[in-house]
Every structure is written in structure tokens, then in C-alpha cells.
Amino acid sequence: TKMAKDKKNKKDIMVLENAMHGNCIVCHKDVNKKAGDPKGMKGPAPASCAKCHISLKKKK
């Protein structure tokens, strides 16, 4: 049914967004380590995040 298909699509989108966020965390830590933070936990998000991190939530 259409309702079951919509639920599956929402779940797929959520899984994809979580995977993308995981990639962002790794990239953010790497950038901070290069900037001198040994653990990579402090500092701003890299400016390049907006280039590849695209939200798949509601598009109007």
C-alpha cells in the first residue's frame, strides 16, 4: 500500500541521513586534528561541509 511504502521511504531517508552525518563527524575531527587539536573534538565545522552535506528532509 501507499502508506507502507511512505513509511519505508522515510526509514530509508533516515538511514541515509545518519550515514551522511557519520561521514561529517569523521571529516570534522580530521579537520580539527590538522588545525592542532590532538583529539579533534574542538573547533568549528569545516566550511566545506555545506558542499557535500545535503539534507534530504522536506523539500518544498
SERO-4910 file (N, C-alpha, C, O; in steps of 0.05 Angstrom, whole numbers):
BEGIN
 pado doro    nc1    nc2    nc3   cac1   cac2   cac3    cc1    cc2    cc3    oc1    oc2    oc3
  Thr    A     17    -24      0      0      0      0     18     25      0     41     24      6
  Lys    A      5     47     -7     20     72     -8     30     81     19     53     91     22
  Met    A     14     76     40     22     84     67     47     68     76     65     79     88
  Ala    A     47     42     71     70     25     78     95     34     62    117     34     73
  Lys    A     91     41     37    114     50     20    125     76     31    150     80     32
  Asp    A    108     95     39    117    120     50    133    116     76    153    130     80
  Lys    A    125     98     93    139     92    117    167     81    111    187     88    124
  Lys    A    169     63     91    194     51     83    212     73     72    236     73     78
  Asn    A    202     91     56    218    113     44    229    131     66    252    139     65
  Lys    A    212    137     86    221    154    108    244    141    124    263    154    132
  Lys    A    241    114    128    262     99    142    288     99    126    309    103    137
  Asp    A    286     95    100    309     95     82    323    122     83    348    124     84
  Ile    A    308    144     83    319    171     83    333    175    110    355    187    111
  Met    A    321    166    132    333    170    158    360    154    160    379    165    171
  Val    A    361    130    149    386    115    150    407    129    133    430    131    142
  Leu    A    400    139    110    419    154     93    429    179    107    453    185    107
  Glu    A    411    194    120    420    218    134    439    212    157    458    226    162
  Asn    A    433    190    172    451    182    194    479    174    183    499    181    195
  Ala    A    480    161    161    505    153    149    520    178    140    545    180    143
  Met    A    506    197    128    519    222    119    530    237    143    552    248    142
  His    A    515    238    165    523    251    189    548    238    200    566    252    210
  Gly    A    550    212    199    574    198    208    598    206    192    620    210    204
  Asn    A    595    210    166    617    219    150    625    247    158    649    254    158
  Cys    A    606    264    164    612    292    172    628    292    198    647    308    201
  Ile    A    621    275    217    635    274    242    665    267    238    682    280    249
  Val    A    670    247    222    698    238    216    713    261    203    736    267    210
  Cys    A    701    274    183    713    296    168    719    319    188    741    330    187
  His    A    700    326    205    703    348    224    726    342    243    742    360    248
  Lys    A    728    318    253    751    310    271    777    313    256    797    323    267
  Asp    A    778    303    231    803    305    216    812    334    212    836    340    215
  Val    A    793    351    206    800    379    201    810    392    227    830    406    227
  Asn    A    798    385    250    806    396    275    834    386    284    850    400    296
  Lys    A    840    360    278    866    349    284    888    364    268    909    370    278
  Lys    A    882    369    242    901    383    226    905    412    236    927    424    232
  Ala    A    885    423    249    887    450    260    901    451    287    905    473    298
  Gly    A    909    427    298    924    427    322    911    415    346    923    413    368
  Asp    A    886    406    344    872    394    366    878    364    366    869    350    347
  Pro    A    893    353    385    901    325    384    878    305    383    881    284    371
  Lys    A    855    311    396    833    293    396    813    300    374    795    283    367
  Gly    A    815    323    362    797    331    341    769    338    350    750    336    334
  Met    A    766    345    375    739    349    387    731    378    388    707    384    392
  Lys    A    749    397    385    742    425    389    747    440    362    764    432    346
  Gly    A    731    460    359    735    477    335    710    477    318    692    461    321
  Pro    A    709    496    300    685    499    283    684    477    261    704    465    254
  Ala    A    660    473    251    657    455    228    671    466    204    671    491    200
  Pro    A    683    449    187    696    460    163    677    473    144    653    465    142
  Ala    A    686    493    131    669    508    112    659    490     89    639    495     77
  Ser    A    674    469     84    667    451     61    643    433     67    634    420     49
  Cys    A    634    432     92    611    415     99    587    421     82    573    403     73
  Ala    A    582    446     77    558    454     61    559    444     33    538    442     19
  Lys    A    583    438     23    586    429     -5    575    401     -9    562    395    -29
  Cys    A    579    383     11    571    355      6    549    346     25    537    325     19
  His    A    543    360     46    522    352     65    496    364     56    491    388     60
  Ile    A    479    347     45    453    357     35    431    343     51    430    319     53
  Ser    A    414    359     62    392    348     78    371    337     59    364    350     39
  Leu    A    362    313     64    341    301     48    313    304     60    294    292     51
  Lys    A    311    320     81    286    325     94    268    341     75    275    346     52
  Lys    A    245    348     84    224    361     68    236    381     48    250    400     55
  Lys    A    230    376     23    237    395      1    211    408     -8    191    395    -13
  Lys    A    212    434     -9    188    449    -17    192    461    -44    173    474    -54
***
